[in-house]
Amino acid sequence: MVTIRLARGGAKKRPYYHIIVTDSRNKRDGRNIERVGFFNPVARGQERPLHMNVERIEEWIAHGAKPSERVNDLLKEFKKSA
């Protein structure tokens, strides 16, 4: 099953997440099919805290991909702010 979830990156105590499309059996930071956005929870100043390619995410969902709970919440937040 294909899922849309977060993959952690960044430094210690400075998390940065890529929003990825991957097979649910892969590890969190393992192989991915496509990178469709990012989430920076500690963004300051001019940094963008969230960016998503909504068209690609909706296309993947239409093909049967399931977003994780956190990605679903971020997607709603991004649509509301845009």
Number of C-alpha atoms within 10 A of each C-alpha: 9 19 21 27 24 23 19 15 13 11 8 7 7 11 14 20 17 21 26 24 25 23 18 15 11 12 11 15 13 10 13 19 12 12 19 18 18 20 21 18 13 12 14 9 6 6 9 13 14 18 16 18 13 14 10 15 22 13 11 17 15 10 10 12 19 19 21 13 11 11 17 14 11 17 20 10 12 14 10 8 7 5
